[in-house]
Each structure stands twice: as structure tokens, then as C-alpha cells.
């Protein structure tokens, strides 16, 4: 059990705003985080909005004409899916931050930048994969963000569905190739 705390400044209880995009999972996570903060005497206001509003009003303000800074928000959560190509994570982890950048956290590691450049030049898939493995290791060590949870999914499939291949990118990946046997 945590001891009772009351974080105050000039007689005011600490108040935190938490921006999140709309989702059932997000609401549950926000309620849990809010409960944890409350247990130590911090009020947390949840500001729920659709992804586009969150992204373009807080994370890419003024139509991406100004840089996201620590003053843009107090804290937020976003969900990430598995990208079709890991190079897409360059947009989230590149030091080329500034107006219009998706690197909201301002993560910066020159070695990661160099590996992202190197993988673009690789023609050998194994060498390119090695670049991404190195990037993943560095990011895991640097901890630029903290994953809160990973949603496990399961699905059933009829024997009549043909040309289905399970894929890490999701159950519907390459659905256009599926056929249904009589």
C-alpha cells in the first residue's frame, strides 16, 4: 500500500492532462493510469479525441508549421501497429525533427540515424535485416518510449478459406488473395 501523498505547489494540487486518441483499450488504460496518479495525490484530466484531432492539434500543431515541444502537451498515448516495412519507423525515430516530424519525443541517436541510412542502401535482405536488428537493440537500450501493453489477438479460420497465410502484420494481411472453396 502506498503512503498517502498530496503533491501541491502554492497550495494547489498537482494537475496533469493526459491526451489520448479514442479507443476502448485507451479508455481502460487511461482509467488505470488515472487511478495510479490519484493514489499518490495527483489529479489527472483525460482529454479524449479522435486520432486526427490529437495528431494535428497537439502533435503536429498549426498544420505542421511549428515544432512539437514539451509545451505542446503534458503526456499522451498513441497506438502503433506493425508496419509493412520497418523503415517506416524512421519517421518516428529520426533526428530530423522539426515542423511536420512524427518524432514527437525528439529521440536522437546518431547511430540509429546512420543505420536507417545504411539499410536504405542495402540490396541484401539479410544485411538490411541486420541493420534493423541493430536499430531495435539500440532503441531497446535507449528506451525512448515505454510500451504500456501489447494486445494479443486470436482468430479462427474455416477450412474453406484458401490462400491464407498467417502474418505478423495482422489477420487481414493480403486478404485480396483469399478464396473460398465450395
Secondary structure, DSSP 8 states (H G I E B T S, - for coil): -------EETTEE-EEEEEEE--HHHHHHHHHHHHHHHHTT-EEEEEEE-HHHHIIIIISHHHHTS---TTS-SEEE------SSGGGGHHHH-S--STT-S-TT----HHHHHHHHHHHH--SHHHHHHHHHHHHHHHHHH-SS-------------TTEES----TT-TTTTGGG-EE--
